[in-house]
Amino acid sequence: MKRTLGIIIAMAVSAASGLAQGVDFDWSKLAPKAVETVEVNLDRNMLELASKFMSGKSGNSDEAAIKDLLQNLKGVYVRSFRFANAGEYSIADVDRFRAQFNGGGWNKIVDVRSSKAGGENTGVYLKAAGDEVQGIVVIAAEARELTVVNIQGNIRPDQIQKLSGKLGIPDISISDEAKKQIRQRSTKKNDDEE
């Protein structure tokens, strides 16, 4: 019994530690340097449980939209680190993390990089099979903050904002430039399909 319980715990820890399946990064190097750390691990079962607490009635359109959205998701995983000073994490580390989204069905749909010190560096990556979205990863790197959101399941990039600030997910502010790139890509995709 103890051996079985140990195996189950080890499997659960290893699944959660990599920001879910298919995404690999050693977050343990960043946590000790951060003054604030947020970790969210919501697998399919937890999302189903959360949706049961939402009424989905038409009186609360935000709640109804989120409940509908959760039904198509397999998992939501977040890692966010806030640092006391700039330079406590390396952009080279972030670039190594981003590199795993080159190929393998992943497409970079937004890339905002500022040349100013402390400027915004945001990437949005989408994994799709045909016209079905399988996942979205958002990487937002600022001088003193690094946030990675991995949403697994069928979701459109414009729906990410609906989850912002909900279910333990930090507020995700998508810059006007990033929103513009999302709209342009969505418009281009729709034009290509017609």
C-alpha positions as CSV (number, residue, x, y, z in Angstrom):
1,M,0.0,0.0,0.0
2,K,2.8,2.5,1.0
3,R,4.6,1.6,-2.2
4,T,1.6,2.3,-4.4
5,L,0.9,5.5,-2.6
6,G,4.5,6.6,-3.1
7,I,4.3,5.8,-6.9
8,I,1.1,7.9,-7.2
9,I,2.6,10.8,-5.3
10,A,5.7,10.7,-7.4
11,M,3.7,10.7,-10.6
12,A,1.6,13.6,-9.5
13,V,4.6,15.7,-8.5
14,S,6.4,15.0,-11.8
15,A,3.4,15.8,-13.8
16,A,2.8,19.2,-12.1
17,S,6.5,20.2,-11.8
18,G,7.1,20.7,-15.5
19,L,4.1,23.0,-16.0
20,A,2.1,20.0,-17.4
21,Q,2.9,17.5,-20.0
22,G,4.9,18.6,-23.1
23,V,6.4,21.7,-21.4
24,D,9.8,21.3,-19.8
25,F,11.7,23.8,-17.6
26,D,13.4,23.7,-14.3
27,W,11.4,26.3,-12.3
28,S,13.2,25.4,-9.0
29,K,16.1,27.8,-10.0
30,L,13.8,30.8,-10.1
31,A,11.7,30.3,-7.0
32,P,14.4,31.0,-4.4
33,K,15.3,34.3,-6.2
34,A,11.7,35.5,-6.3
35,V,10.0,37.7,-3.7
36,E,6.6,36.3,-4.8
37,T,5.8,33.0,-6.5
38,V,2.4,31.9,-7.9
39,E,1.9,28.3,-9.0
40,V,-1.4,27.1,-10.3
41,N,-2.1,23.4,-11.4
42,L,-5.6,22.8,-12.5
43,D,-6.0,19.5,-14.3
44,R,-9.2,18.3,-16.1
45,N,-10.7,17.0,-12.8
46,M,-10.1,20.3,-11.0
47,L,-11.5,22.3,-13.9
48,E,-14.7,20.2,-13.9
49,L,-15.0,20.7,-10.1
50,A,-14.6,24.5,-10.5
51,S,-17.2,24.7,-13.2
52,K,-19.8,23.0,-10.9
53,F,-19.6,26.1,-8.7
54,M,-20.5,28.4,-11.6
55,S,-24.1,28.9,-12.2
56,G,-23.8,29.5,-16.0
57,K,-27.1,31.4,-15.9
58,S,-27.6,34.2,-18.4
59,G,-27.7,36.8,-15.5
60,N,-23.9,36.6,-15.1
61,S,-22.6,36.5,-18.7
62,D,-18.9,36.4,-17.6
63,E,-19.5,33.4,-15.4
64,A,-21.5,31.6,-18.1
65,A,-18.8,32.3,-20.7
66,I,-16.1,31.0,-18.3
67,K,-18.1,27.8,-17.5
68,D,-18.6,27.2,-21.2
69,L,-14.8,27.7,-21.8
70,L,-13.8,25.4,-19.0
71,Q,-15.7,22.5,-20.6
72,N,-13.2,22.5,-23.5
73,L,-10.0,22.6,-21.4
74,K,-7.8,19.8,-20.2
75,G,-5.6,21.8,-17.9
76,V,-4.5,25.3,-16.8
77,Y,-1.0,25.6,-15.4
78,V,0.6,28.9,-14.3
79,R,4.0,29.9,-13.0
80,S,4.6,33.5,-12.0
81,F,7.7,35.0,-10.4
82,R,8.1,38.5,-9.1
83,F,11.7,39.6,-8.2
84,A,12.9,42.5,-6.0
85,N,15.4,43.6,-8.7
86,A,15.8,43.5,-12.4
87,G,18.3,40.9,-13.8
88,E,17.5,38.2,-11.2
89,Y,16.6,35.9,-14.0
90,S,18.2,35.5,-17.4
91,I,16.5,36.3,-20.8
92,A,18.7,33.5,-22.1
93,D,16.8,31.1,-19.8
94,V,13.5,32.4,-21.1
95,D,14.8,32.0,-24.7
96,R,15.7,28.3,-23.9
97,F,12.2,27.8,-22.6
98,R,10.7,29.4,-25.7
99,A,12.8,27.2,-28.0
100,Q,10.7,24.2,-27.1
101,F,7.8,25.8,-28.9
102,N,9.6,25.9,-32.3
103,G,8.0,23.0,-34.2
104,G,6.2,20.0,-32.8
105,G,2.9,21.5,-33.9
106,W,3.5,24.8,-32.0
107,N,3.2,28.1,-33.9
108,K,4.3,31.5,-32.6
109,I,1.3,33.8,-33.1
110,V,2.4,36.8,-31.1
111,D,6.0,38.0,-30.4
112,V,6.4,41.4,-28.7
113,R,10.0,42.3,-27.8
114,S,11.1,45.6,-26.4
115,S,14.6,46.8,-26.9
116,K,14.1,49.2,-23.9
117,A,15.5,48.0,-20.5
118,G,12.7,46.6,-18.5
119,G,10.4,46.6,-21.6
120,E,7.8,44.1,-22.4
121,N,8.7,40.7,-24.0
122,T,5.7,38.6,-24.6
123,G,5.2,35.5,-26.7
124,V,2.0,33.6,-27.5
125,Y,2.3,30.1,-28.9
126,L,-0.5,28.0,-30.2
127,K,-0.6,24.3,-30.8
128,A,-3.2,23.1,-33.3
129,A,-4.2,20.0,-35.2
130,G,-6.2,21.0,-38.3
131,D,-8.7,23.6,-37.1
132,E,-8.7,22.4,-33.5
133,V,-6.6,24.2,-30.9
134,Q,-4.9,21.9,-28.5
135,G,-3.1,24.4,-26.3
136,I,-1.8,27.9,-25.8
137,V,1.3,29.1,-24.0
138,V,1.8,32.7,-23.0
139,I,5.2,33.8,-21.8
140,A,5.4,37.3,-20.4
141,A,8.8,38.5,-19.3
142,E,9.4,41.9,-17.8
143,A,12.4,43.2,-15.9
144,R,11.2,42.1,-12.5
145,E,8.5,39.6,-13.4
146,L,8.2,36.4,-15.4
147,T,4.8,34.7,-16.0
148,V,4.1,31.6,-18.0
149,V,0.6,30.4,-18.6
150,N,0.0,27.0,-20.3
151,I,-3.7,26.3,-21.2
152,Q,-4.3,22.8,-22.6
153,G,-7.4,22.1,-24.6
154,N,-9.6,23.9,-27.1
155,I,-9.3,27.7,-26.6
156,R,-9.0,30.7,-28.8
157,P,-6.3,33.3,-28.0
158,D,-8.9,36.0,-27.4
159,Q,-10.5,33.8,-24.7
160,I,-7.3,33.9,-22.5
161,Q,-8.3,37.3,-21.2
162,K,-11.6,35.8,-19.8
163,L,-9.6,33.6,-17.5
164,S,-7.4,36.4,-16.3
165,G,-7.8,37.0,-12.6
166,K,-10.0,33.9,-12.2
167,L,-9.3,30.4,-10.8
168,G,-6.1,31.6,-9.2
169,I,-4.7,32.7,-12.6
170,P,-2.9,36.1,-12.3
171,D,-4.3,39.1,-14.2
172,I,-2.8,38.8,-17.6
173,S,-2.7,42.1,-19.4
174,I,-2.1,41.7,-23.0
175,S,-0.6,44.8,-24.5
176,D,-2.3,46.7,-27.3
177,E,0.5,45.5,-29.7
178,A,-0.1,41.9,-28.8
179,K,-3.9,42.3,-29.2
180,K,-3.2,43.8,-32.6
181,Q,-1.1,40.9,-33.7
182,I,-3.7,38.4,-32.5
183,R,-6.4,40.2,-34.5
184,Q,-4.2,40.3,-37.6
185,R,-3.4,36.6,-37.4
186,S,-7.1,35.7,-36.8
187,T,-8.2,37.8,-39.7
188,K,-5.5,36.3,-41.9
189,K,-6.4,32.8,-40.9
190,N,-10.1,33.5,-41.6
191,D,-9.2,35.0,-45.0
192,D,-7.1,31.9,-45.8
193,E,-9.9,29.5,-45.0
194,E,-12.4,31.2,-47.3
